[in-house]
Amino acid sequence: MNVRRLIPTTAVAGAVTLGLLTLSACGGTSGAADKASDGKLSVVTSFYPMQYLAEQIGGDHVSVDTLTEPGVEPHDLELKPRQIGELGEADYILYLKGVQPAVDEAIKQAGVKHTVDAATLTTLEEHGTEAGHDHAGETAEEHSAHEGEAHADEHGHASEAGADPHIWLDPVKYAEVAKGVGASLQKADPDHAADYQKNTDALVKKLGDLDTAFESGLKNATTRTFITTHSAFGYLAERYGLEQEGITGIDPESEPSPARIKELQETAKKDKVTTVFFETLASDKTARTLASDTGLKTDVLDPLEGITDTSKGDDYIEVMRSNLAALKTALGAK
């Protein structure tokens, strides 16, 4: 995955050293280091999708800090020395490798025993500007069958370079991750294992209900193709038999070529696309220009990399249901 404004490894390593020296000299700072004193498991998460899992599953037994503040595009995150230093004081770290290289390096340096990479808890796949092969005319069931074959071919290759990390946008994959997180929290804090299991089961049920809502809501649609700013929705598209057409690839910062714009214009006409989606934390300029040039509507499809005051919902479930409503309207689903 090409990610924006990466911090060189040497710079991150230097910041790690500085952060640890600062922590030692001051005897600790506010945040993760202080929260162990309240008897709760001190948890640090990388960005919102990981924070949501930790809070939902950890419940009253955890104190959760997240490295990415609301409104900050996760790929752009630059860690402060204080944050890096506090990583080493956490009881448990939950992150998603491949989204934030600066975070990946800092977590590696922190050396916390209970460190969980969510990417290892499910199977990652390759996605580009399109979600997959041409499945025109297929039913959702037929598409799912092909998807299953593709998954079988890719099993065991979760760590391949270039894999799409946007697993949280597929409720089924997100539920797989939730189960893994629940199990790892039980190991980190066995005294509260029963509560972690109970909370995991409750979250998995909510995600199952969300999956059912998407499956039934998108079953009968006029078109199965949608255009979005960057290709964050490949897993969701494959899950529900849709075709994602990203203006850019996995990297939201990359600029589309004139050839890609022409291709999207042709696709929009051929597949009766009605809407170009943009997102909340990235520029909507290209999406609005494409929509204007092709006479299409615009709407928000939120990749849920963070919750802000402008998000269409207060948490993951609410925003995902807003995404479903937007897709149903755009695709003409009955």
PEMODA-V315514 format. One record per residue. RES is the residue in one letter. PSI is psi in radians with two decimals (999 if undefined). OMEGA is omega in degrees with one decimal (NA if undefined). NEAR is the number of other C-alpha atoms within 10 Angstrom. Layout:
# PEMODA-V315514
{{RES,PSI,OMEGA,NEAR} {RES,PSI,OMEGA,NEAR}}
This chain:
# PEMODA-V315514
{{M,2.27,175.1,16} {N,2.12,-175.8,15} {V,2.61,-169.8,17} {R,2.58,170.5,16} {R,1.02,-178.8,13} {L,2.55,174.8,14} {I,2.26,178.5,17} {P,2.54,-177.4,11} {T,-0.69,-178.9,13} {T,-0.64,179.7,10} {A,-0.72,179.9,10} {V,-0.74,-179.7,23} {A,-0.69,177.4,17} {G,-0.70,179.7,11} {A,-0.61,177.3,20} {V,-0.82,-180.0,27} {T,-0.80,179.0,16} {L,-0.74,-178.9,17} {G,-0.73,-179.4,21} {L,-0.65,176.5,22} {L,-0.70,178.9,15} {T,-0.77,-179.7,17} {L,-0.74,-178.7,21} {S,-0.72,-176.5,12} {A,-0.62,-175.0,9} {C,-0.17,-178.1,9} {G,0.46,177.6,9} {G,2.72,177.7,17} {T,3.09,-179.6,15} {S,2.69,177.2,10} {G,-2.41,-172.4,20} {A,-0.67,-175.4,25} {A,-0.57,-176.7,19} {D,-0.42,-167.8,14} {K,-0.24,177.7,19} {A,-0.42,-176.8,17} {S,-0.28,-179.4,10} {D,0.10,176.7,11} {G,-0.06,-180.0,10} {K,2.73,176.0,16} {L,2.17,-179.6,22} {S,1.97,-174.9,23} {V,2.31,173.4,27} {V,2.27,178.1,29} {T,2.75,-174.2,27} {S,-0.77,179.2,24} {F,3.14,-164.6,28} {Y,-0.85,-177.9,22} {P,-0.55,177.1,23} {M,-0.65,176.8,23} {Q,-0.77,-179.3,21} {Y,-0.77,178.9,18} {L,-0.81,-177.9,23} {A,-0.72,-178.7,27} {E,-0.74,-178.2,18} {Q,-0.71,-176.1,17} {I,-0.67,-178.6,25} {G,-0.60,178.7,27} {G,-2.36,-175.6,15} {D,-0.13,-175.0,12} {H,-0.04,-177.9,18} {V,2.69,172.3,24} {S,1.98,-168.9,20} {V,2.21,168.4,23} {D,2.52,174.7,21} {T,2.48,-176.3,22} {L,-0.39,-176.3,21} {T,1.97,-178.8,22} {E,2.70,177.9,16} {P,2.37,178.2,16} {G,-0.19,178.1,15} {V,2.22,176.7,16} {E,2.08,-171.7,15} {P,-0.65,-177.8,22} {H,-0.40,-177.2,23} {D,-0.07,-170.1,17} {L,2.28,171.9,21} {E,2.07,-174.8,18} {L,2.46,173.6,18} {K,2.64,177.9,14} {P,-0.64,178.8,20} {R,-0.78,179.9,20} {Q,-0.72,-179.3,23} {I,-0.74,179.0,26} {G,-0.72,-177.9,28} {E,-0.38,178.0,23} {L,-0.70,-178.2,28} {G,-0.26,-179.5,25} {E,-0.09,-178.8,23} {A,2.63,172.9,27} {D,-0.48,-171.1,21} {Y,2.33,178.0,24} {I,2.31,176.9,26} {L,2.13,-179.1,23} {Y,3.06,178.7,25} {L,1.79,-175.8,23} {K,2.40,177.4,19} {G,-0.19,178.7,22} {V,-0.72,-173.6,21} {Q,1.54,-176.9,21} {P,-0.62,178.6,23} {A,-0.69,177.5,22} {V,-0.74,-179.9,27} {D,-0.79,-177.4,17} {E,-0.74,-179.9,19} {A,-0.70,179.6,22} {I,-0.68,176.7,21} {K,-0.72,-179.8,13} {Q,-0.51,-175.4,17} {A,-0.64,175.5,20} {G,0.56,179.2,14} {V,2.33,-175.0,16} {K,-0.89,-177.9,12} {H,1.36,177.8,16} {T,2.19,-174.7,21} {V,2.16,173.1,20} {D,1.97,-176.4,17} {A,-0.43,-179.5,21} {A,-0.36,179.9,20} {T,-0.07,-175.2,16} {L,-0.03,176.5,19} {T,-3.04,-180.0,20} {T,2.16,176.6,19} {L,2.70,-178.7,24} {E,2.91,175.8,22} {E,2.26,173.9,18} {H,2.56,176.0,22} {G,-2.34,178.6,21} {T,-0.40,178.3,22} {E,2.66,-177.3,22} {A,-0.47,-177.5,23} {G,-2.65,-179.0,20} {H,3.03,-180.0,9} {D,1.98,179.2,10} {H,0.49,-178.2,15} {A,2.33,177.4,14} {G,-0.15,179.7,10} {E,2.62,169.5,13} {T,2.91,177.7,16} {A,-0.62,-179.1,20} {E,-0.74,179.3,14} {E,-0.68,178.9,13} {H,-0.73,-179.9,19} {S,-0.61,178.4,16} {A,-0.77,177.8,13} {H,-0.67,178.7,16} {E,-0.74,-179.7,17} {G,-0.69,177.9,14} {E,-0.72,179.7,10} {A,-0.71,179.4,13} {H,-0.68,179.9,15} {A,-0.68,179.7,10} {D,-0.54,-173.2,10} {E,-0.05,-175.4,15} {H,2.34,178.2,12} {G,0.09,-178.7,13} {H,0.64,-174.9,14} {A,-0.43,-174.3,18} {S,0.23,-178.8,14} {E,2.46,179.0,12} {A,2.47,177.3,11} {G,0.01,-179.9,15} {A,2.58,-179.3,19} {D,2.14,-178.1,24} {P,-0.04,-170.7,24} {H,0.84,-174.6,27} {I,-0.43,-176.4,26} {W,-0.25,-179.5,24} {L,-0.01,171.5,23} {D,1.91,-177.2,22} {P,-0.53,-179.2,24} {V,-0.82,177.5,21} {K,-0.66,179.4,20} {Y,-0.64,176.9,22} {A,-0.65,175.9,25} {E,-0.76,178.1,18} {V,-0.73,179.9,24} {A,-0.74,179.1,28} {K,-0.72,178.6,20} {G,-0.68,178.0,19} {V,-0.75,178.8,25} {G,-0.77,179.6,24} {A,-0.69,-178.4,16} {S,-0.59,176.1,19} {L,-0.61,176.8,23} {Q,-0.64,177.6,18} {K,-0.66,-178.4,13} {A,-0.53,-175.9,17} {D,1.24,-173.8,18} {P,-0.39,179.6,13} {D,-0.42,-178.2,11} {H,0.44,-175.8,14} {A,-0.71,-177.6,18} {A,-0.71,179.4,11} {D,-0.69,177.7,18} {Y,-0.69,178.7,26} {Q,-0.74,179.3,19} {K,-0.78,-179.8,12} {N,-0.63,176.9,19} {T,-0.80,179.8,25} {D,-0.70,-179.8,17} {A,-0.73,179.6,14} {L,-0.74,178.7,18} {V,-0.64,176.9,20} {K,-0.77,178.3,13} {K,-0.70,178.9,15} {L,-0.57,174.9,22} {G,-0.72,176.7,16} {D,-0.68,178.5,14} {L,-0.74,177.3,19} {D,-0.77,179.0,19} {T,-0.71,179.5,13} {A,-0.74,178.0,14} {F,-0.79,-177.0,23} {E,-0.80,-179.3,17} {S,-0.64,-176.6,12} {G,-0.50,-176.4,17} {L,0.13,-174.4,24} {K,-0.81,-177.4,19} {N,1.74,-177.2,16} {A,2.62,179.1,17} {T,-0.71,175.1,16} {T,2.70,179.0,19} {R,0.20,-178.1,29} {T,2.34,173.9,26} {F,2.60,179.9,24} {I,2.32,-179.0,28} {T,2.83,-173.7,25} {T,-1.00,175.9,29} {H,2.82,-165.9,29} {S,1.13,-179.9,25} {A,-0.21,-168.9,30} {F,0.47,-178.8,30} {G,-0.75,179.6,29} {Y,-0.76,179.3,27} {L,-0.77,-179.6,23} {A,-0.80,-179.8,21} {E,-0.69,-178.0,21} {R,-0.68,-171.9,23} {Y,0.38,172.8,23} {G,0.57,179.6,27} {L,2.95,174.6,28} {E,2.00,174.7,24} {Q,2.29,172.1,26} {E,1.84,-179.5,27} {G,2.38,175.3,27} {I,-0.72,171.5,28} {T,-3.14,179.1,23} {G,-2.54,-179.8,21} {I,-0.59,179.8,27} {D,2.01,-176.7,20} {P,-0.22,-177.2,20} {E,-0.35,-175.3,17} {S,2.63,-178.2,14} {E,2.37,178.9,13} {P,2.58,177.3,15} {S,2.80,174.6,11} {P,-0.62,179.1,9} {A,-0.67,179.5,9} {R,-0.72,178.5,15} {I,-0.76,178.8,15} {K,-0.73,179.5,12} {E,-0.72,179.2,13} {L,-0.68,177.4,19} {Q,-0.72,179.0,17} {E,-0.70,179.1,13} {T,-0.74,-179.6,16} {A,-0.72,-179.9,22} {K,-0.78,-176.5,11} {K,-0.73,-174.3,10} {D,0.16,176.9,15} {K,0.77,177.7,15} {V,2.42,-178.3,23} {T,-0.38,-166.2,22} {T,2.45,169.5,25} {V,2.13,-177.6,29} {F,2.43,169.2,25} {F,3.09,-174.6,24} {E,3.05,-168.8,19} {T,-0.55,-172.6,20} {L,0.07,179.5,21} {A,2.83,-178.1,13} {S,2.42,179.8,13} {D,0.14,-173.0,16} {K,-0.90,-176.8,11} {T,-0.70,179.8,17} {A,-0.77,-179.5,24} {R,-0.65,178.5,19} {T,-0.80,178.4,13} {L,-0.76,-179.7,20} {A,-0.73,-180.0,20} {S,-0.72,-178.1,13} {D,-0.46,-176.5,10} {T,0.02,179.0,18} {G,0.54,-178.4,14} {L,2.83,175.3,15} {K,2.92,172.1,16} {T,2.65,176.4,20} {D,2.99,-179.7,18} {V,2.30,168.0,20} {L,1.89,-167.6,25} {D,2.10,178.3,24} {P,0.03,172.1,21} {L,0.73,175.5,23} {E,-0.13,177.3,24} {G,2.67,177.1,22} {I,2.26,177.5,22} {T,-3.14,178.8,17} {D,-0.37,-179.3,9} {T,-0.07,179.0,10} {S,2.56,-179.9,19} {K,1.07,-178.4,19} {G,2.81,-176.6,16} {D,-0.22,179.8,12} {D,-3.10,-175.4,16} {Y,-0.87,-176.0,21} {I,-0.80,-178.6,16} {E,-0.75,-179.2,14} {V,-0.67,177.0,19} {M,-0.65,176.8,22} {R,-0.58,173.8,16} {S,-0.70,175.4,18} {N,-0.72,178.4,20} {L,-0.78,179.7,19} {A,-0.72,179.8,16} {A,-0.73,178.6,18} {L,-0.74,179.9,24} {K,-0.76,179.3,20} {T,-0.81,-176.7,15} {A,-0.61,-176.0,24} {L,-0.07,-179.5,21} {G,0.60,-179.6,16} {A,2.41,-177.5,17} {K,999,NA,12}}
